[in-house]
Amino acid sequence: MEWPGKVFNIWDLWKQDKPWPPVDVMETAQEIIVLVVLPGLQRPEDVRVELKGNSLQIEGELPPEIHLLGVQKIHQKERKLGKFSRTLTLPANVQPKGARALYQRGILEIRMAKAPGREGEMLSVEFLKIKITQR
């Protein structure tokens, strides 16, 4: 008997990579701060940051290392190169106007002011009484 499709393998689950690039999302009273670890970016064109509502998309490409072109054998490789994309849901609504992105020493720092207004609201639950009539 042949199994339809791919059979689930517990080792496939174990080998899965974590989302990349790694990010830290922090919050102060006035703003949301996102730090993205991206060593090796060379130009502003290597990364794109887009903010839509409370969703932040970061994508780009880490170029291959030019000094490695003559390398014949790599014994261990843990750093990722090439295209990347991450979409984050921010913990609060933010104001796109005035948001700033700064890349320095391999870290992309994105700062966004929180949108004014309520951050959340408790709703009261109204219970409806159902009248049951017996026949």
Secondary structure by P-SEA (a helix, b strand, c coil): cccccccccaaaaaaccccccbbbbbbcccbbbbbbbbccccccccbbbbbcccbbbbbbbbccccccccccccccccccccbbbbbbbccbbbbcccbbbbbcccbbbbbbcccccccbbbbbbbbbbbbbbcc
